[in-house]
Amino acid sequence: MPWRPAHFRKVAGEDGLGLSWQVCVRTGGDGWGEDGIEPDPRRFRLRVMAAGETVREWQVHDTRALYEKAQQAVDFPQGMAAEVTLAVAQWGDGWGWGEEALLRLK
C-alpha cells in the first residue's frame, strides 16, 4: 500500500495555489546516501473538499500541482467556504489509492 505523501504545502501565486508534497518510499528514503526506490508509480489524486464533500478531483504524475484561480472561482463562486480542505494520495498498483495527506485552506 502506498504511504501517505509528506510535507504537503501550498504557496499562493498569481495563477493560483501552488501545491507540493514529497513521496514517502519504503527503501532508501531516509536521505542517508541511498536513492529512494519508488515501488509505486508517480500517480497522485488531488481532491478539493468543502464541508466533507468533494468539489473537484484531478490526477497528476508529479509532486507538484496548481489549483488555478479560475478553477477556484468555478468551485467557489461566492468565495471559499469556511471549511475547505485539500487532499493528496498516491496510487499503488494492486492497492488503489493510499492514505491522503490533508491541508486545510480555511
C-alpha positions as CSV (number, residue, x, y, z in Angstrom):
1,M,0.0,0.0,0.0
2,P,1.4,3.4,-0.9
3,W,2.3,5.6,2.1
4,R,0.8,9.0,2.7
5,P,2.7,11.8,1.0
6,A,4.6,14.1,3.4
7,H,5.2,17.8,3.7
8,F,2.0,18.8,1.8
9,R,2.3,22.6,1.3
10,K,0.7,25.5,-0.5
11,V,2.1,28.7,-1.9
12,A,-0.2,31.4,-3.1
13,G,0.8,32.9,-6.5
14,E,-0.6,35.0,-9.3
15,D,-2.1,32.0,-11.1
16,G,-3.5,30.2,-8.0
17,L,-2.3,27.9,-5.3
18,G,0.9,26.1,-6.0
19,L,0.8,22.7,-4.2
20,S,3.8,20.4,-3.4
21,W,4.5,17.3,-1.4
22,Q,7.1,14.6,-1.0
23,V,6.8,10.9,-1.8
24,C,7.4,8.6,1.1
25,V,9.3,5.5,0.0
26,R,9.9,2.2,1.7
27,T,13.6,1.6,0.8
28,G,16.4,4.2,0.9
29,G,14.1,7.1,1.6
30,D,15.9,8.4,4.6
31,G,18.4,10.5,2.7
32,W,21.5,8.7,4.1
33,G,23.4,8.0,0.9
34,E,20.9,5.8,-1.0
35,D,18.5,7.0,-3.6
36,G,15.0,6.1,-2.6
37,I,13.3,3.4,-4.6
38,E,9.8,4.2,-5.5
39,P,7.9,1.0,-5.9
40,D,4.6,2.7,-6.9
41,P,4.1,4.9,-10.0
42,R,4.1,8.6,-9.6
43,R,0.4,9.0,-9.9
44,F,-1.4,11.2,-7.4
45,R,-5.0,12.2,-6.9
46,L,-5.8,15.7,-5.6
47,R,-9.2,16.5,-4.1
48,V,-10.7,19.8,-3.0
49,M,-13.3,19.3,-0.3
50,A,-15.8,21.7,1.2
51,A,-17.6,20.6,4.4
52,G,-16.5,17.0,3.7
53,E,-17.9,16.9,0.1
54,T,-15.6,16.6,-2.9
55,V,-15.8,19.8,-5.1
56,R,-13.0,19.0,-7.5
57,E,-10.7,16.0,-8.2
58,W,-7.8,15.6,-10.6
59,Q,-4.7,13.5,-11.1
60,V,-1.1,14.4,-11.7
61,H,2.1,12.5,-12.3
62,D,4.4,14.8,-10.4
63,T,4.9,16.0,-6.8
64,R,3.6,19.5,-7.8
65,A,0.3,20.8,-8.9
66,L,-1.5,24.1,-9.4
67,Y,-5.1,24.8,-8.2
68,E,-5.7,27.7,-10.6
69,K,-7.6,30.8,-9.6
70,A,-10.1,30.2,-12.5
71,Q,-10.8,26.7,-11.0
72,Q,-11.3,28.2,-7.6
73,A,-13.8,30.7,-9.0
74,V,-15.8,27.9,-10.5
75,D,-15.7,25.8,-7.4
76,F,-16.5,28.7,-5.0
77,P,-18.3,31.4,-6.9
78,Q,-19.2,33.2,-3.6
79,G,-15.6,32.7,-2.2
80,M,-14.2,29.9,-0.3
81,A,-16.4,28.3,2.3
82,A,-15.4,28.1,6.0
83,E,-14.2,24.5,5.7
84,V,-12.1,23.9,2.6
85,T,-9.5,21.1,2.6
86,L,-7.1,19.8,0.0
87,A,-6.1,16.1,-0.1
88,V,-3.4,14.3,-2.0
89,A,-3.0,10.5,-2.2
90,Q,-0.6,8.2,-4.2
91,W,-1.8,5.4,-6.4
92,G,-0.4,1.9,-5.7
93,D,-0.6,-0.9,-8.3
94,G,-2.5,-3.7,-6.7
95,W,-3.8,-1.5,-3.9
96,G,-5.5,1.6,-5.2
97,W,-5.3,4.9,-3.6
98,G,-3.2,5.2,-0.4
99,E,-3.9,7.3,2.7
100,E,-4.4,11.0,2.0
101,A,-2.4,13.9,3.3
102,L,-4.6,16.8,4.2
103,L,-4.1,20.5,4.0
104,R,-6.7,22.9,5.4
105,L,-7.2,26.1,3.4
106,K,-9.9,27.7,5.6
